[in-house]
Each structure stands twice: as C-alpha cells, then as structure tokens.
Amino acid sequence: MKSTYSGRRSAIITGMLLLAGIVAGIFSVVPVVDGEDYIAKAFTYKNQVLIGSFFQLLMVVAYVGVPIMIYPILSQHNKIFALGSVAFGIISGVFIIIGVIILLLLLTLSQEFVKVGNLDVSYFRTIGGLLQAGRDLVNHMATTLTFVLAMLLLNFAFYQSKLIPSWLSVWGVLGSTLSIMASLLFMVRFIGLDSIYMMLNIPIAFQQFVLAIWFIVGFNPTIQHSNSN
C-alpha cells in the first residue's frame, strides 16, 4: 500500500513537472532577441529578456525533475533506460543554463551598444551574430535533442513495462523520433526555425501534455496495460 501511494505521488509530481515545463517553455520565448534589431532593442526591453531567462531556468527543474521523479517506478522494469533518461535529462538542464548565460550576454552586449551609440556597429553585429547562432544551437539542437532522448528512453521503458497504454508510449517514441530528426536537420542547416521544424516537434509536445494528464489522473503503478490497447 505504501509503495502504491509513493508511486502515485511520484506520478502526480511528474505530470505537474511536465505541464510546468510546457508552460515555462511558452513563456521563455524572447521575441526581442530573435528580431532583426536585437542589439539595439534587447536592453530597452530588458524586462522581457529577464522574464524569459527566469522561465528558462524553471525549465531546468522540469527537464531534470521528470526523469528523476519517475525513476523509482521505471527502474523496477528497465533500470538501464530509466538511468539513461535521468542522464539525458540532467544534460539537457545543463544546456538550458548555458542558453540562459548566452541570453544574458546578449543583454549585456545590447547595454554596451546603447552606451556607445552607433560607433563601430559592425563589431557589435559580429559578436551578436555569434551569440545568436550559439543560442539557437544550444536551445533548438542541444537542449531539445537531449531532453527528447530522455523522453524516448522513458517511452521505450513505458512500452516495455506496460505501465501506460501502448498507444501513448508508441506516440511518444514516434514523436521523439521526429523531434530528434528536427534537431539533427537544424544542426546541419537543412532546415531553419521554420514551419517544418515546428511541425516535426508538435507530436511530442502534445504527447507530453497527454502523458502529463495521464500521470496526474490515470496512472497506477500496480496496473499493467495490454500492448494491444
């Protein structure tokens, strides 16, 4: 009975962390830094940058916390996948922190640009371009890739253990695969941050939302679902 209660509590916390990660991801977007005149405007709209940085840091809690919270349950069925998921979750958290540091460096660059005015604009644009490119690779390749790998291992373990309906775990595996493809295609510059990139990431985003709801209202660590469901 105590083990079942502990499993339900871990599942509920996991679901809440997944939802928190989705919400934090939405509010972590910083449009002013992605705009063309970001060097001049970032410091002017510094509150937007700081708020985005705050929500990105909240994503660390979610991305690292999800595999850690579900580990005690999954490790009973597949310890390798469960441990691998924790490892990739922690790595993704590190990449998020790196992304936040780059974002704050862009804010500092903008502050210095405002101080000197239009003197030596090319210097600021060169540094800013490098920081933007690094931030895009960290956020949309490294962070996404490592967290999705964590989710891929989780869903493989869930399919094997039958702790969630097979359609939900298969959805997660396929969605994770598409998201990994998006990150790799972005890394080699075959696609940009365009509609194709978004479409490839949509399936795993919705699966995470459904999985979060399942954890909160329907997950029971003592029930195994048939893979034919």
C-alpha positions as CSV (number, residue, x, y, z in Angstrom):
1,M,0.0,0.0,0.0
2,K,2.8,2.4,0.9
3,S,4.6,1.6,-2.3
4,T,1.5,2.3,-4.4
5,Y,0.9,5.6,-2.6
6,S,4.6,6.6,-3.3
7,G,4.2,5.6,-6.9
8,R,1.0,7.7,-7.3
9,R,2.7,10.6,-5.7
10,S,5.7,10.4,-8.0
11,A,3.5,10.1,-11.0
12,I,1.4,13.2,-10.0
13,I,4.6,15.2,-9.4
14,T,6.0,14.0,-12.8
15,G,2.8,15.1,-14.5
16,M,2.9,18.5,-12.9
17,L,6.5,18.9,-13.9
18,L,5.7,18.1,-17.5
19,L,2.9,20.7,-17.5
20,A,5.2,23.2,-15.8
21,G,7.9,22.6,-18.5
22,I,5.3,23.2,-21.3
23,V,4.1,26.4,-19.7
24,A,7.6,27.6,-18.9
25,G,8.7,26.8,-22.5
26,I,5.9,29.1,-23.8
27,F,6.8,32.0,-21.6
28,S,10.6,31.5,-22.1
29,V,10.3,32.9,-25.7
30,V,12.1,36.2,-26.0
31,P,10.9,37.8,-29.3
32,V,13.1,40.9,-29.0
33,V,16.3,38.8,-29.1
34,D,15.0,37.0,-32.2
35,G,14.2,40.2,-34.0
36,E,16.5,41.9,-36.6
37,D,17.3,44.9,-34.4
38,Y,18.0,42.9,-31.3
39,I,21.3,44.6,-30.5
40,A,19.6,48.0,-30.1
41,K,16.3,46.8,-28.5
42,A,17.3,44.0,-26.1
43,F,18.4,46.3,-23.4
44,T,15.4,48.6,-24.0
45,Y,13.2,45.6,-23.4
46,K,15.4,44.1,-20.7
47,N,12.4,43.0,-18.6
48,Q,11.3,40.7,-21.5
49,V,14.8,39.2,-21.6
50,L,14.9,38.7,-17.8
51,I,11.5,37.2,-17.7
52,G,12.4,34.8,-20.5
53,S,15.6,33.9,-18.6
54,F,13.6,33.2,-15.5
55,F,11.2,30.8,-17.2
56,Q,14.1,29.1,-19.0
57,L,15.6,28.4,-15.6
58,L,12.2,27.0,-14.5
59,M,12.5,24.6,-17.4
60,V,15.7,23.2,-15.8
61,V,13.6,22.0,-12.9
62,A,11.1,20.3,-15.2
63,Y,13.5,18.8,-17.6
64,V,15.7,17.4,-14.9
65,G,12.9,16.6,-12.5
66,V,10.7,14.5,-14.8
67,P,13.1,11.5,-15.3
68,I,14.3,11.7,-11.7
69,M,10.8,11.6,-10.2
70,I,9.7,8.7,-12.4
71,Y,13.0,6.8,-12.0
72,P,11.9,4.8,-8.9
73,I,9.0,3.3,-10.8
74,L,10.7,2.7,-14.1
75,S,13.9,1.3,-12.7
76,Q,11.9,-1.7,-11.4
77,H,11.2,-2.6,-15.0
78,N,14.2,-1.3,-17.0
79,K,17.0,0.2,-15.0
80,I,19.2,1.0,-18.0
81,F,16.5,3.0,-19.8
82,A,15.5,4.7,-16.6
83,L,19.0,5.7,-15.7
84,G,19.8,6.8,-19.3
85,S,16.7,9.0,-19.2
86,V,17.9,10.7,-16.0
87,A,21.4,11.2,-17.5
88,F,20.0,12.9,-20.6
89,G,17.6,15.0,-18.5
90,I,20.5,16.3,-16.5
91,I,22.5,17.1,-19.6
92,S,19.5,19.0,-21.1
93,G,19.3,21.0,-17.9
94,V,23.0,22.0,-18.2
95,F,22.3,23.1,-21.8
96,I,19.4,25.2,-20.7
97,I,21.6,27.0,-18.2
98,I,24.2,27.6,-21.0
99,G,21.4,29.1,-23.1
100,V,20.4,31.4,-20.3
101,I,24.0,32.6,-20.0
102,I,24.2,33.4,-23.7
103,L,20.9,35.2,-23.4
104,L,22.2,37.4,-20.6
105,L,25.4,38.0,-22.6
106,L,23.2,39.3,-25.5
107,L,21.6,41.6,-23.0
108,T,25.0,42.9,-21.8
109,L,26.1,43.4,-25.4
110,S,22.9,45.4,-26.1
111,Q,23.6,47.5,-23.0
112,E,27.1,48.3,-24.2
113,F,25.8,49.2,-27.7
114,V,23.3,51.6,-26.2
115,K,26.2,53.3,-24.3
116,V,28.4,53.9,-27.3
117,G,25.7,54.6,-29.8
118,N,26.3,53.9,-33.4
119,L,30.1,53.7,-33.2
120,D,31.6,50.5,-34.7
121,V,28.3,48.8,-35.3
122,S,30.0,46.0,-37.2
123,Y,31.8,44.9,-34.1
124,F,28.6,44.5,-32.1
125,R,26.8,42.8,-35.0
126,T,29.6,40.3,-35.4
127,I,29.6,39.4,-31.7
128,G,25.8,39.4,-31.5
129,G,25.6,37.2,-34.6
130,L,27.9,34.6,-32.9
131,L,25.9,34.7,-29.7
132,Q,22.6,34.3,-31.5
133,A,23.9,31.4,-33.6
134,G,25.3,29.8,-30.4
135,R,22.0,30.3,-28.6
136,D,20.0,28.8,-31.4
137,L,22.2,25.7,-31.5
138,V,22.1,25.3,-27.7
139,N,18.3,25.8,-27.4
140,H,17.0,24.2,-30.6
141,M,19.6,21.5,-31.1
142,A,21.4,20.5,-27.9
143,T,18.7,21.1,-25.3
144,T,15.9,19.7,-27.4
145,L,17.9,16.7,-28.6
146,T,19.0,15.7,-25.1
147,F,15.6,16.1,-23.5
148,V,13.8,14.3,-26.3
149,L,16.3,11.4,-26.0
150,A,15.3,11.3,-22.3
151,M,11.7,11.1,-23.3
152,L,12.5,8.5,-25.9
153,L,14.0,6.2,-23.3
154,L,11.1,6.9,-21.0
155,N,8.6,5.9,-23.6
156,F,10.6,2.8,-24.6
157,A,10.6,1.8,-20.9
158,F,6.9,2.5,-20.6
159,Y,6.1,0.4,-23.6
160,Q,8.1,-2.5,-22.3
161,S,6.6,-2.2,-18.7
162,K,3.0,-1.7,-20.0
163,L,2.6,0.9,-17.2
164,I,0.8,3.2,-19.6
165,P,-1.4,2.4,-22.7
166,S,0.7,1.2,-25.6
167,W,-0.8,3.9,-27.9
168,L,0.5,6.6,-25.6
169,S,4.1,5.2,-25.4
170,V,4.2,4.4,-29.1
171,W,3.1,8.0,-29.8
172,G,5.9,9.2,-27.5
173,V,8.5,7.0,-29.4
174,L,7.4,8.3,-32.8
175,G,7.1,11.9,-31.6
176,S,10.5,11.8,-30.0
177,T,12.0,10.3,-33.3
178,L,10.5,13.2,-35.3
179,S,11.8,15.8,-32.8
180,I,15.3,14.2,-32.9
181,M,15.1,14.4,-36.7
182,A,14.2,18.1,-36.5
183,S,17.2,18.9,-34.2
184,L,19.6,17.0,-36.5
185,L,18.3,18.7,-39.6
186,F,18.6,22.0,-37.9
187,M,22.1,21.2,-36.8
188,V,23.2,20.6,-40.4
189,R,21.3,23.7,-41.6
190,F,19.0,21.6,-43.8
191,I,16.0,23.4,-42.1
192,G,15.8,26.5,-40.0
193,L,13.5,27.6,-37.2
194,D,10.6,27.4,-39.7
195,S,7.3,25.6,-40.1
196,I,8.9,22.3,-40.9
197,Y,10.9,22.4,-37.6
198,M,7.7,23.3,-35.7
199,M,5.7,20.5,-37.3
200,L,8.3,17.9,-36.5
201,N,8.2,18.9,-32.8
202,I,4.4,19.2,-32.4
203,P,3.7,15.5,-32.0
204,I,6.0,15.1,-28.9
205,A,4.7,18.3,-27.4
206,F,1.1,17.1,-27.5
207,Q,2.2,13.7,-26.3
208,Q,3.9,15.2,-23.3
209,F,0.7,17.1,-22.5
210,V,-1.4,14.0,-22.7
211,L,1.1,12.0,-20.7
212,A,1.2,14.7,-18.0
213,I,-2.6,14.4,-17.7
214,W,-2.4,10.6,-17.6
215,F,0.2,10.8,-14.8
216,I,-2.0,13.1,-12.8
217,V,-5.4,11.5,-13.1
218,G,-5.0,7.9,-14.5
219,F,-1.6,6.4,-13.7
220,N,-1.5,3.5,-11.4
221,P,1.9,1.7,-10.9
222,T,0.2,-1.5,-10.0
223,I,-1.7,-1.8,-13.3
224,Q,-0.2,-3.1,-16.5
225,H,-1.9,-2.4,-19.8
226,S,-2.0,-4.8,-22.7
227,N,0.1,-3.8,-25.7
228,S,-2.9,-4.5,-27.9
229,N,-4.8,-1.5,-26.4
